[in-house]
Amino acid sequence: MGRLKELLASKQVLILHGPLGTELEEMGYDVSGKLWSAKYLLEKPAVIQELHEIYLNHGSNILTTSTYQATIPGLEEAGLTSEQAVAIIRLTVQLAQQAREQYWQKLDKAQQAASIYPLISGDVGPYAAYLADGSEYTGQYGKVTLEALKAFHRPRIQLFLEQGVDMLALETIPNFLEVQALTALLREEFPQVEAYISFTAQQFAQISDGTPLKQVIAEVEACPQILAVGFNCTKPQLYDGLLTELRKLTDKPLVTYPNSGEIYDGTT
């Protein structure tokens, strides 16, 4: 049994890492542009580690890497070589690991014994994050194919596992073809990994691209590596209905982290 499965079996609640871009803005950093918060992996990586430590000090049990917007093609388009892009993905895990050790070493033996040693989760953001056009909220990916989506996600997942993450966060997924690509990758190429998956939705009973939730969850249920399922980056008003519907469709633990309720304008 992996650590995530063990913790889900023994704990009623696990607390996730909080947002990066929102907190960076609160700290006075500019997160506009296609790389969003990931640009600080290039400009000031120490602030990413600082945010990780803040969340650990406030109770987070799962520390998420700063890779939602950091993808190899996205970094290459920002001017990095492929080798430099790979190094940045590796750095995101190292920053999380360093933050975890800094936090853990500050605890005395009694505090450590009473605490969960935090898990590090490789953040697998959606293809939409690379597009940076607001399609997290529509799921409209155009003519992209299943194999293209698998090729997009595969290298980052490989790097996460090489760097020793404890699990994956497949988050903000708005598109059913992408769900199929991710579950196929886990089943066929990464059978050892544990993960949770969370979707975006614009109305009850379906994810953002309009695929019925029943169809989505049937795909997830066929992937034993996915241990929990839910929604994120979705209007708070939808959560009671969405989670109620999820509970009818799956016995897996539920994942929930809504957005602030604001409306995203992909144009501006």
PLY file of the C-alpha trace (Angstrom):
ply
format ascii 1.0
element vertex 268
property float x
property float y
property float z
element edge 267
property int vertex1
property int vertex2
end_header
0.00 0.00 0.00
1.33 3.44 -0.95
1.34 6.37 1.43
-1.63 8.15 -0.12
-3.78 5.02 0.01
-2.72 4.41 3.59
-3.52 7.97 4.67
-6.88 7.99 2.91
-7.74 4.79 4.75
-6.77 6.15 8.16
-7.60 9.88 8.08
-10.96 11.55 7.72
-9.52 14.67 6.08
-6.28 15.51 4.28
-5.50 19.17 3.65
-4.19 20.19 0.25
-1.67 22.87 -0.67
-3.17 26.28 -1.44
-2.92 28.47 -4.55
0.34 29.85 -5.89
-0.70 32.59 -8.30
-3.23 34.15 -5.93
-0.75 34.24 -3.05
2.05 35.58 -5.24
-0.27 38.43 -6.25
-1.03 39.08 -2.58
2.73 39.30 -1.99
3.02 41.91 -4.76
4.26 39.73 -7.62
3.01 40.11 -11.18
1.64 36.80 -12.46
0.28 38.04 -15.79
1.53 36.35 -18.94
1.31 32.86 -20.37
3.52 31.25 -17.70
1.48 32.73 -14.83
3.06 31.83 -11.47
5.56 29.49 -13.19
7.61 32.47 -14.37
8.96 32.76 -10.81
10.59 29.37 -11.25
12.83 31.28 -13.66
13.01 34.63 -11.89
12.85 33.88 -8.16
12.45 30.20 -7.24
13.08 30.92 -3.56
9.64 32.53 -3.31
8.04 29.27 -4.48
9.79 27.36 -1.70
8.72 30.08 0.75
5.07 29.60 -0.23
5.39 25.83 0.15
6.69 26.32 3.69
3.87 28.76 4.52
1.27 26.19 3.53
2.99 23.45 5.51
3.12 25.69 8.56
-0.63 26.25 8.19
-1.50 22.56 8.11
-1.13 21.26 4.56
-0.60 17.50 4.38
-0.02 17.36 0.61
2.53 19.70 -0.93
1.86 20.32 -4.63
4.65 21.13 -7.08
4.51 24.46 -8.91
3.95 22.83 -12.30
0.31 23.60 -13.09
1.51 26.07 -15.75
5.05 24.71 -16.07
5.16 22.34 -19.03
8.05 21.46 -21.29
6.47 22.96 -24.45
5.33 26.03 -22.53
8.80 26.65 -21.12
10.37 26.09 -24.53
8.02 28.68 -26.02
9.20 31.05 -23.28
12.74 30.73 -24.68
14.26 27.81 -22.76
16.03 24.89 -24.39
14.52 21.44 -23.89
17.29 20.66 -21.37
16.56 23.84 -19.43
12.82 23.08 -19.44
13.47 19.61 -18.04
15.68 21.14 -15.35
12.88 23.51 -14.33
10.41 20.63 -13.93
12.97 18.84 -11.77
13.51 22.03 -9.77
9.82 22.20 -8.85
10.10 18.87 -7.05
13.37 19.87 -5.39
11.81 23.09 -4.05
8.95 21.10 -2.56
11.34 18.57 -1.05
13.48 21.33 0.47
10.40 23.03 1.91
9.25 19.75 3.44
12.61 19.15 5.09
12.78 22.71 6.41
9.32 22.32 7.93
9.91 18.85 9.33
13.24 19.68 10.96
11.64 22.55 12.88
9.33 20.10 14.65
10.47 18.37 17.83
10.16 14.61 18.19
6.76 14.80 19.84
5.41 17.08 17.12
6.76 14.80 14.42
5.15 11.78 16.06
1.78 13.58 16.12
2.04 14.87 12.54
1.71 13.50 9.03
4.99 13.58 7.14
3.79 15.63 4.15
3.36 14.00 0.78
4.73 15.69 -2.33
2.32 15.69 -5.24
3.44 16.24 -8.82
0.97 18.74 -10.25
-0.31 17.56 -13.64
-2.25 20.57 -14.85
-4.42 20.27 -17.96
-3.48 20.83 -21.58
-5.63 23.95 -21.20
-3.02 25.49 -18.88
-0.47 25.28 -21.69
-2.97 26.83 -24.12
-3.52 29.66 -21.58
-6.76 30.66 -23.30
-9.30 29.95 -20.58
-10.16 26.50 -21.89
-9.91 25.14 -18.33
-13.47 26.48 -18.16
-14.77 25.17 -21.49
-12.82 22.00 -22.22
-12.71 22.97 -25.89
-9.36 21.68 -27.16
-10.00 21.76 -30.88
-8.63 18.88 -32.95
-6.10 17.52 -30.46
-5.91 13.71 -30.43
-5.69 11.16 -27.65
-2.09 10.32 -28.58
-1.14 14.00 -28.65
-2.52 14.48 -25.14
-0.64 11.42 -23.91
2.56 12.76 -25.49
1.96 16.12 -23.83
1.56 14.67 -20.32
4.01 11.75 -20.46
7.38 13.58 -20.07
6.31 15.63 -17.05
4.94 12.56 -15.26
8.17 10.68 -16.00
10.22 13.53 -14.52
8.06 13.65 -11.40
8.57 9.97 -10.74
12.31 10.19 -11.40
12.50 12.99 -8.81
10.64 10.94 -6.22
7.20 12.49 -5.81
4.80 10.54 -3.60
1.76 10.94 -5.85
0.23 12.90 -8.73
-2.46 15.58 -8.71
-4.32 15.38 -12.03
-6.14 18.65 -11.54
-8.41 21.15 -13.29
-9.25 18.64 -16.02
-12.08 19.98 -18.23
-12.08 17.55 -21.16
-13.09 13.88 -21.40
-10.50 12.97 -24.03
-7.87 14.24 -21.60
-9.36 12.07 -18.85
-8.99 9.10 -21.20
-5.38 10.05 -22.02
-4.40 10.37 -18.36
-6.07 7.16 -17.21
-4.50 5.27 -20.13
-1.05 6.60 -19.23
-1.45 5.54 -15.60
-2.73 2.08 -16.45
-0.32 1.32 -19.28
2.90 3.18 -18.43
2.86 4.27 -14.77
1.13 1.45 -12.87
3.12 2.14 -9.69
1.91 5.72 -9.18
-0.90 6.91 -6.89
-3.03 9.88 -7.90
-6.16 11.88 -7.44
-8.08 13.54 -10.26
-10.21 16.68 -10.11
-12.28 18.29 -12.84
-13.76 21.66 -13.66
-17.49 22.05 -14.21
-19.85 24.82 -15.27
-23.09 23.08 -14.30
-24.31 20.05 -12.40
-23.75 16.46 -13.54
-21.10 17.15 -16.19
-17.55 18.39 -16.59
-16.73 21.57 -18.49
-16.76 20.09 -22.01
-20.30 18.77 -21.42
-19.42 15.11 -20.87
-21.85 13.55 -18.36
-20.28 12.91 -14.98
-21.49 9.31 -15.09
-19.41 8.67 -18.22
-16.35 10.42 -16.73
-16.47 8.47 -13.48
-16.85 5.16 -15.32
-13.49 5.94 -16.97
-11.91 6.85 -13.63
-13.26 3.73 -11.91
-11.37 1.62 -14.48
-8.07 3.15 -13.31
-7.09 1.71 -9.91
-4.23 4.17 -9.44
-6.71 7.03 -9.03
-7.60 6.95 -5.34
-9.75 10.08 -4.98
-11.86 12.21 -7.29
-13.47 15.63 -7.19
-13.60 19.19 -8.47
-11.43 22.29 -8.30
-11.34 25.75 -9.85
-15.13 25.65 -10.07
-17.82 28.02 -8.74
-18.51 27.40 -5.03
-22.27 27.39 -5.68
-21.97 24.16 -7.68
-20.14 22.06 -5.11
-23.02 20.68 -3.03
-24.69 19.32 -6.16
-21.50 18.11 -7.80
-20.22 16.27 -4.73
-23.64 14.79 -4.03
-23.73 13.44 -7.58
-20.16 12.14 -7.27
-21.01 10.23 -4.12
-23.74 8.38 -6.05
-21.23 7.34 -8.70
-18.13 6.38 -6.70
-16.99 5.25 -3.26
-13.62 6.95 -3.68
-12.72 9.77 -1.26
-13.78 13.18 -2.55
-11.50 16.07 -3.53
-12.80 19.62 -3.21
-11.18 23.04 -3.66
-13.44 25.62 -5.30
-12.38 28.92 -6.79
-13.24 32.32 -5.30
-16.43 32.71 -7.34
-15.01 35.27 -9.77
-15.52 34.96 -13.53
-12.46 34.32 -15.73
-12.27 36.23 -19.03
-9.95 34.36 -21.40
-9.66 37.40 -23.66
-8.57 39.98 -21.09
0 1
1 2
2 3
3 4
4 5
5 6
6 7
7 8
8 9
9 10
10 11
11 12
12 13
13 14
14 15
15 16
16 17
17 18
18 19
19 20
20 21
21 22
22 23
23 24
24 25
25 26
26 27
27 28
28 29
29 30
30 31
31 32
32 33
33 34
34 35
35 36
36 37
37 38
38 39
39 40
40 41
41 42
42 43
43 44
44 45
45 46
46 47
47 48
48 49
49 50
50 51
51 52
52 53
53 54
54 55
55 56
56 57
57 58
58 59
59 60
60 61
61 62
62 63
63 64
64 65
65 66
66 67
67 68
68 69
69 70
70 71
71 72
72 73
73 74
74 75
75 76
76 77
77 78
78 79
79 80
80 81
81 82
82 83
83 84
84 85
85 86
86 87
87 88
88 89
89 90
90 91
91 92
92 93
93 94
94 95
95 96
96 97
97 98
98 99
99 100
100 101
101 102
102 103
103 104
104 105
105 106
106 107
107 108
108 109
109 110
110 111
111 112
112 113
113 114
114 115
115 116
116 117
117 118
118 119
119 120
120 121
121 122
122 123
123 124
124 125
125 126
126 127
127 128
128 129
129 130
130 131
131 132
132 133
133 134
134 135
135 136
136 137
137 138
138 139
139 140
140 141
141 142
142 143
143 144
144 145
145 146
146 147
147 148
148 149
149 150
150 151
151 152
152 153
153 154
154 155
155 156
156 157
157 158
158 159
159 160
160 161
161 162
162 163
163 164
164 165
165 166
166 167
167 168
168 169
169 170
170 171
171 172
172 173
173 174
174 175
175 176
176 177
177 178
178 179
179 180
180 181
181 182
182 183
183 184
184 185
185 186
186 187
187 188
188 189
189 190
190 191
191 192
192 193
193 194
194 195
195 196
196 197
197 198
198 199
199 200
200 201
201 202
202 203
203 204
204 205
205 206
206 207
207 208
208 209
209 210
210 211
211 212
212 213
213 214
214 215
215 216
216 217
217 218
218 219
219 220
220 221
221 222
222 223
223 224
224 225
225 226
226 227
227 228
228 229
229 230
230 231
231 232
232 233
233 234
234 235
235 236
236 237
237 238
238 239
239 240
240 241
241 242
242 243
243 244
244 245
245 246
246 247
247 248
248 249
249 250
250 251
251 252
252 253
253 254
254 255
255 256
256 257
257 258
258 259
259 260
260 261
261 262
262 263
263 264
264 265
265 266
266 267
